[in-house]
Amino acid sequence: MPNIKANGIQIEYDTFGEKSSPALLMVMGLATQMIGWEKEFCQQLADKGHYVIRFDNRDIGLSTKVEGLNGLSILQITADLASGKKIDIPYSLEDMADDAVGLLNALDIDKAHICGASMGGMIAQIIACRYPSKVLSLISIMSTTGDPNIPPATLEAMTVLLTPSPSGREAYIDHSVATWKTLGSPGFPFDEDRVRQNAVKAFDRSFYPSGVVRQTLAVMTQTDRTSALGAIKVPTMIIHGADDILVPVDAGKASAAAIPGAELFIIEGMGHDLPIEVWDPIIDAITRNTNKVKLEKEASPVMI
């Protein structure tokens, strides 16, 4: 896979589809490499007429690793934040948004559809707020506005999230399977073989728990974007699982309410993952949203 220097770091990325098609930047979530956007999912989006770009966020996968807070655990940081202790964060979600836009610039892409999942949805929202001239449309999946008053994750979900991954390969794989059994979609069969295979690919490609701690801190210290989201003018699709225990559906509803004209698509039985059974409706929803840009252009009056 290629990599490129952008925003002062090296970013690993790859693409699907024709470069002449409208760009669709895929931003993945916390502790998840770009391969979390599975090849078949990306190819199906490309087949719908998108030039799909997926990439490793900083501190994950094969992109640049960042120093700071080495040796601290997520549990320590959570306790410190809860006690009011000030922590100098190595980077913020805004920095990660700058990375994504830097990647587009390095690839000579003037505008793109921006799609993010979970933490990636937060980053996508920030891109739409900070860089409106770069954004054709916005798709935010199982994400939130950063409003601290939105109902939080369940205790079960937080326990899973804050439990450090074991360092051994087999233990990591078992831990990953257990995590997705908890956070996944109760309305669809749990495909343990697929989850286990994906965990194997992730571990063998890159295992870097220090980066997960820093990414988690960036999420925990995010600002409330509710007011800023009100300025977004591009077509927006908010996709959320009705049974998400990590980022409850109220967060998706809040995102849709904050963005003028946003379409809210709630999927019954979906949790905080992307089981194959929801691929078709999600791909259709993404494409419906990106097509709105084309329809808007076609409907625009021609100046003579």
Salt bridges, closest charged atoms under 4 A:
ASP14 OD1 - ARG54 NE 2.71
GLU38 OE2 - ARG194 NH2 2.45
ASP56 OD2 - ARG205 NH2 2.90
ASP59 OD2 - ARG214 NE 2.65
ASP98 OD1 - ARG130 NH2 3.19
ASP99 OD2 - ARG58 NE 2.59
GLU170 OE2 - ARG169 NH1 3.27
ASP174 OD1 - ARG196 NH1 2.90
GLU192 OE1 - LYS181 NZ 3.51
GLU192 OE2 - ARG196 NH2 3.03
ASP204 OD2 - ARG169 NH2 2.80
ASP244 OD2 - HIS240 NE2 3.71
ASP244 OD2 - HIS272 ND1 2.70
GLU263 OE2 - ARG288 NH2 2.78
GLU263 OE1 - LYS292 NZ 3.13
ASP284 OD1 - LYS48 NZ 3.57
